[in-house]
């Protein structure tokens, strides 16, 4: 009888926990950039931000995790003020009462040269 309770408990825990990775969006640039009006500063960079919720209450920084991940990526390339060929992915881990959301932003860092256009 004790073994059946342990197995049942394991099935319940497995049913309410899990993880997923969701490719959310792909966009040309993180800010308006005209084609050819930027300078590529290097190879693709990545920035991440993680938010944790315990029993539905967020633990962490307020605001947009996507914007924080973008800022982290831009800091990895000196002088960059935007990303082109940018992608945003979300990874979630649900551990019963703890929920972890990791936002990952990747893209090519650029310095925009939009001054004097239009």
N, CA, C and O atoms as a DFTB+ gen file, in Angstrom:
472 C
 N C O
     1  1       0.830      -1.199       0.000
     2  2       0.000       0.000       0.000
     3  2       0.873       1.261       0.000
     4  3       0.569       2.239      -0.683
     5  1       1.966       1.222       0.780
     6  2       2.847       2.375       0.855
     7  2       3.502       2.633      -0.505
     8  3       3.678       3.786      -0.900
     9  1       3.861       1.570      -1.217
    10  2       4.484       1.705      -2.521
    11  2       3.515       2.316      -3.532
    12  3       3.940       3.102      -4.379
    13  1       2.246       1.983      -3.468
    14  2       1.241       2.537      -4.369
    15  2       1.100       4.044      -4.133
    16  3       0.967       4.805      -5.091
    17  1       1.127       4.478      -2.885
    18  2       1.042       5.904      -2.560
    19  2       2.259       6.650      -3.115
    20  3       2.121       7.754      -3.641
    21  1       3.431       6.061      -3.002
    22  2       4.653       6.695      -3.504
    23  2       4.587       6.826      -5.027
    24  3       4.932       7.869      -5.582
    25  1       4.141       5.762      -5.695
    26  2       4.029       5.800      -7.150
    27  2       2.985       6.834      -7.580
    28  3       3.215       7.590      -8.524
    29  1       1.848       6.867      -6.896
    30  2       0.795       7.836      -7.216
    31  2       1.289       9.259      -7.020
    32  3       0.993      10.143      -7.824
    33  1       2.028       9.474      -5.971
    34  2       2.578      10.799      -5.704
    35  2       3.580      11.198      -6.796
    36  3       3.603      12.351      -7.228
    37  1       4.393      10.257      -7.230
    38  2       5.336      10.516      -8.307
    39  2       4.634      10.861      -9.615
    40  3       5.088      11.737     -10.351
    41  1       3.532      10.181      -9.908
    42  2       2.762      10.465     -11.117
    43  2       2.165      11.870     -11.051
    44  3       2.187      12.597     -12.044
    45  1       1.639      12.253      -9.908
    46  2       1.052      13.594      -9.742
    47  2       2.123      14.668      -9.908
    48  3       1.904      15.655     -10.610
    49  1       3.273      14.488      -9.274
    50  2       4.362      15.470      -9.382
    51  2       4.828      15.570     -10.823
    52  3       5.053      16.675     -11.317
    53  1       4.979      14.446     -11.509
    54  2       5.420      14.463     -12.903
    55  2       4.391      15.144     -13.806
    56  3       4.758      15.778     -14.796
    57  1       3.115      15.017     -13.472
    58  2       2.061      15.610     -14.294
    59  2       2.014      17.129     -14.170
    60  3       1.584      17.805     -15.105
    61  1       2.442      17.676     -13.049
    62  2       2.333      19.126     -12.862
    63  2       3.681      19.840     -12.948
    64  3       3.762      21.033     -12.657
    65  1       4.725      19.138     -13.336
    66  2       6.024      19.770     -13.547
    67  2       6.448      19.562     -14.988
    68  3       5.875      18.733     -15.696
    69  1       7.433      20.299     -15.418
    70  2       7.937      20.120     -16.770
    71  2       8.686      21.338     -17.240
    72  3       8.834      22.311     -16.501
    73  1       9.164      21.287     -18.479
    74  2       9.854      22.431     -19.046
    75  2       9.565      22.498     -20.537
    76  3       9.289      21.483     -21.177
    77  1       9.633      23.719     -21.083
    78  2       9.415      23.933     -22.502
    79  2      10.367      25.006     -23.006
    80  3      10.837      25.841     -22.233
    81  1      10.645      24.982     -24.285
    82  2      11.380      26.054     -24.947
    83  2      10.524      26.510     -26.111
    84  3      10.126      25.706     -26.954
    85  1      10.240      27.807     -26.155
    86  2       9.369      28.354     -27.174
    87  2      10.085      29.439     -27.963
    88  3      10.423      30.479     -27.399
    89  1      10.327      29.223     -29.259
    90  2      10.840      30.323     -30.064
    91  2       9.690      31.306     -30.268
    92  3       8.693      30.971     -30.907
    93  1       9.824      32.503     -29.735
    94  2       8.707      33.428     -29.717
    95  2       8.643      34.323     -30.940
    96  3       7.607      34.406     -31.600
    97  1       9.735      34.985     -31.243
    98  2       9.654      35.917     -32.356
    99  2      10.999      36.084     -33.031
   100  3      12.054      35.827     -32.451
   101  1      10.924      36.517     -34.257
   102  2      12.111      36.853     -35.016
   103  2      11.816      38.178     -35.683
   104  3      10.793      38.326     -36.351
   105  1      12.689      39.131     -35.511
   106  2      12.465      40.461     -36.060
   107  2      13.732      40.955     -36.730
   108  3      14.829      40.481     -36.433
   109  1      13.578      41.903     -37.629
   110  2      14.737      42.412     -38.340
   111  2      15.691      43.150     -37.416
   112  3      16.903      42.945     -37.489
   113  1      15.159      44.013     -36.542
   114  2      16.041      44.817     -35.685
   115  2      15.340      45.169     -34.385
   116  3      14.112      45.143     -34.294
   117  1      16.149      45.499     -33.376
   118  2      15.606      45.860     -32.069
   119  2      15.118      47.301     -32.022
   120  3      14.411      47.681     -31.089
   121  1      15.485      48.106     -33.013
   122  2      14.965      49.471     -33.152
   123  2      14.924      49.782     -34.638
   124  3      15.565      49.082     -35.422
   125  1      14.189      50.810     -35.051
   126  2      14.118      51.107     -36.490
   127  2      15.496      51.386     -37.086
   128  3      16.204      52.294     -36.649
   129  1      15.860      50.601     -38.076
   130  2      17.152      50.726     -38.738
   131  2      16.910      50.620     -40.235
   132  3      16.272      49.676     -40.701
   133  1      17.415      51.580     -40.981
   134  2      17.271      51.522     -42.436
   135  2      18.347      50.605     -43.012
   136  3      19.486      50.579     -42.545
   137  1      17.954      49.862     -44.031
   138  2      18.881      48.938     -44.682
   139  2      20.128      49.692     -45.162
   140  3      20.022      50.697     -45.864
   141  1      21.279      49.207     -44.785
   142  2      22.538      49.809     -45.191
   143  2      22.975      51.005     -44.357
   144  3      24.053      51.553     -44.589
   145  1      22.167      51.420     -43.396
   146  2      22.505      52.571     -42.561
   147  2      22.986      52.136     -41.182
   148  3      22.607      52.719     -40.165
   149  1      23.814      51.117     -41.163
   150  2      24.395      50.661     -39.905
   151  2      25.735      49.993     -40.180
   152  3      26.043      49.607     -41.307
   153  1      26.520      49.869     -39.113
   154  2      27.817      49.220     -39.194
   155  2      27.784      47.985     -38.300
   156  3      27.495      48.094     -37.108
   157  1      28.074      46.825     -38.854
   158  2      28.100      45.583     -38.071
   159  2      29.340      45.597     -37.192
   160  3      30.443      45.865     -37.670
   161  1      29.162      45.310     -35.910
   162  2      30.262      45.378     -34.946
   163  2      30.836      44.032     -34.550
   164  3      31.789      43.984     -33.772
   165  1      30.296      42.949     -35.053
   166  2      30.858      41.653     -34.684
   167  2      29.892      40.522     -34.941
   168  3      28.868      40.682     -35.605
   169  1      30.243      39.384     -34.402
   170  2      29.436      38.176     -34.544
   171  2      28.203      38.257     -33.638
   172  3      28.074      39.163     -32.815
   173  1      27.319      37.302     -33.810
   174  2      26.080      37.238     -33.032
   175  2      26.364      37.226     -31.531
   176  3      27.275      36.540     -31.066
   177  1      25.572      37.994     -30.780
   178  2      25.681      38.031     -29.324
   179  2      24.375      37.530     -28.724
   180  3      23.345      37.467     -29.395
   181  1      24.441      37.177     -27.455
   182  2      23.282      36.633     -26.755
   183  2      23.163      37.288     -25.387
   184  3      24.160      37.517     -24.704
   185  1      21.939      37.582     -25.002
   186  2      21.665      38.099     -23.664
   187  2      20.504      37.326     -23.069
   188  3      19.571      36.953     -23.781
   189  1      20.558      37.084     -21.773
   190  2      19.478      36.349     -21.121
   191  2      19.002      37.093     -19.882
   192  3      19.722      37.913     -19.312
   193  1      17.791      36.792     -19.486
   194  2      17.223      37.300     -18.244
   195  2      16.344      36.197     -17.671
   196  3      15.615      35.533     -18.407
   197  1      16.414      36.002     -16.367
   198  2      15.642      34.951     -15.721
   199  2      14.735      35.547     -14.662
   200  3      15.160      36.362     -13.843
   201  1      13.475      35.126     -14.692
   202  2      12.516      35.520     -13.676
   203  2      12.007      34.271     -12.978
   204  3      11.794      33.236     -13.609
   205  1      11.814      34.378     -11.665
   206  2      11.339      33.256     -10.873
   207  2      10.041      33.656     -10.187
   208  3       9.930      34.758      -9.650
   209  1       9.063      32.763     -10.206
   210  2       7.809      32.970      -9.479
   211  2       7.656      31.832      -8.482
   212  3       7.844      30.664      -8.823
   213  1       7.317      32.180      -7.259
   214  2       7.068      31.192      -6.220
   215  2       5.617      31.342      -5.794
   216  3       5.208      32.400      -5.316
   217  1       4.844      30.283      -5.969
   218  2       3.410      30.293      -5.683
   219  2       2.694      31.438      -6.399
   220  3       1.748      32.019      -5.868
   221  1       3.152      31.751      -7.604
   222  2       2.515      32.775      -8.413
   223  2       2.994      34.191      -8.155
   224  3       2.564      35.117      -8.843
   225  1       3.867      34.383      -7.187
   226  2       4.396      35.710      -6.885
   227  2       5.785      35.839      -7.499
   228  3       6.664      35.014      -7.253
   229  1       5.970      36.881      -8.299
   230  2       7.241      37.092      -8.972
   231  2       8.336      37.494      -8.012
   232  3       8.142      38.351      -7.150
   233  1       9.480      36.873      -8.166
   234  2      10.663      37.204      -7.387
   235  2      11.700      37.703      -8.376
   236  3      12.177      36.932      -9.209
   237  1      12.054      38.961      -8.304
   238  2      13.029      39.489      -9.259
   239  2      12.742      40.927      -9.603
   240  3      12.028      41.630      -8.888
   241  1      13.303      41.344     -10.695
   242  2      13.208      42.733     -11.113
   243  2      11.882      43.006     -11.815
   244  3      11.372      42.147     -12.535
   245  1      11.323      44.192     -11.612
   246  2      10.108      44.546     -12.348
   247  2      10.451      44.915     -13.786
   248  3      11.608      45.187     -14.106
   249  1       9.460      44.921     -14.634
   250  2       9.683      45.331     -16.011
   251  2       9.784      44.164     -16.965
   252  3       9.474      43.023     -16.622
   253  1      10.222      44.472     -18.160
   254  2      10.250      43.510     -19.252
   255  2      11.528      42.674     -19.256
   256  3      12.624      43.226     -19.350
   257  1      11.403      41.352     -19.154
   258  2      12.598      40.509     -19.238
   259  2      13.240      40.568     -20.614
   260  3      14.451      40.388     -20.735
   261  1      12.451      40.817     -21.654
   262  2      13.008      40.919     -23.002
   263  2      13.910      42.145     -23.115
   264  3      14.971      42.066     -23.734
   265  1      13.519      43.261     -22.540
   266  2      14.359      44.467     -22.593
   267  2      15.648      44.286     -21.801
   268  3      16.708      44.745     -22.225
   269  1      15.561      43.614     -20.644
   270  2      16.780      43.365     -19.863
   271  2      17.716      42.417     -20.605
   272  3      18.932      42.610     -20.576
   273  1      17.177      41.403     -21.265
   274  2      18.007      40.476     -22.049
   275  2      18.651      41.213     -23.231
   276  3      19.808      40.953     -23.562
   277  1      17.919      42.120     -23.861
   278  2      18.467      42.915     -24.962
   279  2      19.614      43.798     -24.476
   280  3      20.646      43.889     -25.141
   281  1      19.445      44.442     -23.336
   282  2      20.515      45.284     -22.778
   283  2      21.752      44.452     -22.459
   284  3      22.876      44.900     -22.682
   285  1      21.551      43.256     -21.945
   286  2      22.675      42.361     -21.644
   287  2      23.422      42.003     -22.926
   288  3      24.653      41.991     -22.942
   289  1      22.695      41.714     -23.986
   290  2      23.333      41.369     -25.264
   291  2      24.104      42.561     -25.828
   292  3      25.218      42.398     -26.326
   293  1      23.518      43.761     -25.754
   294  2      24.181      44.945     -26.297
   295  2      25.459      45.283     -25.535
   296  3      26.401      45.812     -26.124
   297  1      25.507      44.989     -24.243
   298  2      26.716      45.245     -23.452
   299  2      27.887      44.369     -23.885
   300  3      29.038      44.694     -23.594
   301  1      27.615      43.280     -24.564
   302  2      28.671      42.363     -24.992
   303  2      29.399      42.845     -26.243
   304  3      30.425      42.277     -26.619
   305  1      28.877      43.889     -26.891
   306  2      29.515      44.445     -28.087
   307  2      29.695      45.940     -27.868
   308  3      28.723      46.695     -27.861
   309  1      30.931      46.360     -27.691
   310  2      31.226      47.774     -27.409
   311  2      30.714      48.667     -28.528
   312  3      31.012      48.435     -29.699
   313  1      29.942      49.690     -28.168
   314  2      29.444      50.664     -29.127
   315  2      28.150      50.288     -29.812
   316  3      27.605      51.093     -30.567
   317  1      27.641      49.101     -29.576
   318  2      26.410      48.664     -30.233
   319  2      25.205      49.392     -29.644
   320  3      25.116      49.582     -28.431
   321  1      24.282      49.794     -30.511
   322  2      23.052      50.406     -30.016
   323  2      21.801      49.688     -30.535
   324  3      20.679      50.114     -30.262
   325  1      21.998      48.599     -31.284
   326  2      20.867      47.810     -31.765
   327  2      21.346      46.424     -32.170
   328  3      22.540      46.186     -32.355
   329  1      20.391      45.523     -32.302
   330  2      20.652      44.192     -32.848
   331  2      19.847      44.035     -34.122
   332  3      18.684      44.436     -34.170
   333  1      20.442      43.461     -35.151
   334  2      19.698      43.105     -36.358
   335  2      19.634      41.582     -36.430
   336  3      20.420      40.883     -35.789
   337  1      18.687      41.082     -37.219
   338  2      18.438      39.636     -37.307
   339  2      18.249      39.071     -35.901
   340  3      18.860      38.070     -35.529
   341  1      17.399      39.728     -35.140
   342  2      17.200      39.428     -33.727
   343  2      16.135      38.347     -33.536
   344  3      15.114      38.342     -34.223
   345  1      16.381      37.442     -32.603
   346  2      15.427      36.400     -32.242
   347  2      15.240      36.402     -30.733
   348  3      16.175      36.675     -29.980
   349  1      14.022      36.094     -30.300
   350  2      13.687      36.021     -28.876
   351  2      13.109      34.640     -28.597
   352  3      12.162      34.215     -29.258
   353  1      13.676      33.940     -27.620
   354  2      13.194      32.619     -27.222
   355  2      12.896      32.633     -25.730
   356  3      13.531      33.354     -24.960
   357  1      11.920      31.824     -25.338
   358  2      11.570      31.685     -23.929
   359  2      11.715      30.229     -23.512
   360  3      11.293      29.325     -24.232
   361  1      12.313      30.007     -22.350
   362  2      12.401      28.664     -21.790
   363  2      11.728      28.700     -20.431
   364  3      12.044      29.556     -19.605
   365  1      10.810      27.787     -20.193
   366  2      10.107      27.745     -18.918
   367  2      10.375      26.418     -18.219
   368  3      10.477      25.363     -18.847
   369  1      10.484      26.509     -16.917
   370  2      10.615      25.322     -16.080
   371  2       9.578      25.451     -14.983
   372  3       9.567      26.437     -14.245
   373  1       8.710      24.465     -14.872
   374  2       7.655      24.472     -13.869
   375  2       7.934      23.369     -12.858
   376  3       7.785      22.185     -13.164
   377  1       8.337      23.756     -11.667
   378  2       8.666      22.791     -10.617
   379  2       7.629      22.879      -9.501
   380  3       7.944      23.264      -8.375
   381  1       6.425      22.526      -9.818
   382  2       5.294      22.488      -8.917
   383  2       4.930      23.880      -8.435
   384  3       4.046      24.499      -9.028
   385  1       5.553      24.402      -7.406
   386  2       5.205      25.726      -6.892
   387  2       6.202      26.799      -7.327
   388  3       6.017      27.979      -7.030
   389  1       7.243      26.394      -8.020
   390  2       8.249      27.338      -8.517
   391  2       8.201      27.328     -10.046
   392  3       8.220      26.270     -10.675
   393  1       8.139      28.524     -10.628
   394  2       8.085      28.686     -12.076
   395  2       9.249      29.576     -12.494
   396  3       9.389      30.690     -11.989
   397  1      10.088      29.094     -13.417
   398  2      11.260      29.835     -13.865
   399  2      11.097      30.146     -15.352
   400  3      10.876      29.245     -16.161
   401  1      11.208      31.430     -15.705
   402  2      11.116      31.860     -17.098
   403  2      12.445      32.496     -17.482
   404  3      12.860      33.484     -16.877
   405  1      13.114      31.930     -18.489
   406  2      14.359      32.483     -18.995
   407  2      14.104      33.022     -20.394
   408  3      13.636      32.302     -21.276
   409  1      14.418      34.302     -20.585
   410  2      14.264      34.962     -21.874
   411  2      15.639      35.075     -22.503
   412  3      16.582      35.541     -21.862
   413  1      15.763      34.649     -23.767
   414  2      17.044      34.677     -24.471
   415  2      16.890      35.499     -25.747
   416  3      16.032      35.212     -26.582
   417  1      17.724      36.514     -25.888
   418  2      17.728      37.375     -27.076
   419  2      19.058      37.179     -27.792
   420  3      20.117      37.265     -27.171
   421  1      19.009      36.917     -29.092
   422  2      20.227      36.791     -29.893
   423  2      20.114      37.687     -31.120
   424  3      19.015      37.946     -31.609
   425  1      21.250      38.158     -31.611
   426  2      21.251      38.978     -32.805
   427  2      22.645      39.485     -33.122
   428  3      23.583      39.282     -32.350
   429  1      22.772      40.141     -34.255
   430  2      24.044      40.709     -34.690
   431  2      24.117      42.156     -34.210
   432  3      23.238      42.952     -34.539
   433  1      25.151      42.514     -33.437
   434  2      25.252      43.876     -32.902
   435  2      25.662      44.878     -33.987
   436  3      26.542      44.604     -34.803
   437  1      25.006      46.041     -33.980
   438  2      25.309      47.081     -34.963
   439  2      25.332      48.452     -34.298
   440  3      24.773      48.651     -33.220
   441  1      25.986      49.381     -34.961
   442  2      25.963      50.799     -34.610
   443  2      25.189      51.476     -35.729
   444  3      25.593      51.411     -36.890
   445  1      24.075      52.129     -35.391
   446  2      23.245      52.749     -36.423
   447  2      23.837      54.062     -36.890
   448  3      24.456      54.796     -36.119
   449  1      23.633      54.345     -38.176
   450  2      24.098      55.584     -38.808
   451  2      22.897      56.299     -39.421
   452  3      22.950      56.716     -40.577
   453  1      21.829      56.442     -38.663
   454  2      20.576      57.009     -39.185
   455  2      20.582      58.534     -39.184
   456  3      19.586      59.132     -39.593
   457  1      21.631      59.180     -38.753
   458  2      21.663      60.632     -38.676
   459  2      21.571      61.223     -40.070
   460  3      22.274      60.792     -40.984
   461  1      20.703      62.212     -40.231
   462  2      20.591      62.914     -41.491
   463  2      19.734      62.233     -42.530
   464  3      19.742      62.636     -43.693
   465  1      18.985      61.199     -42.137
   466  2      18.111      60.549     -43.105
   467  2      16.769      61.245     -43.118
   468  3      16.325      61.795     -42.110
   469  1      16.130      61.213     -44.274
   470  2      14.796      61.774     -44.514
   471  2      14.865      63.220     -44.535
   472  3      13.845      63.884     -44.723
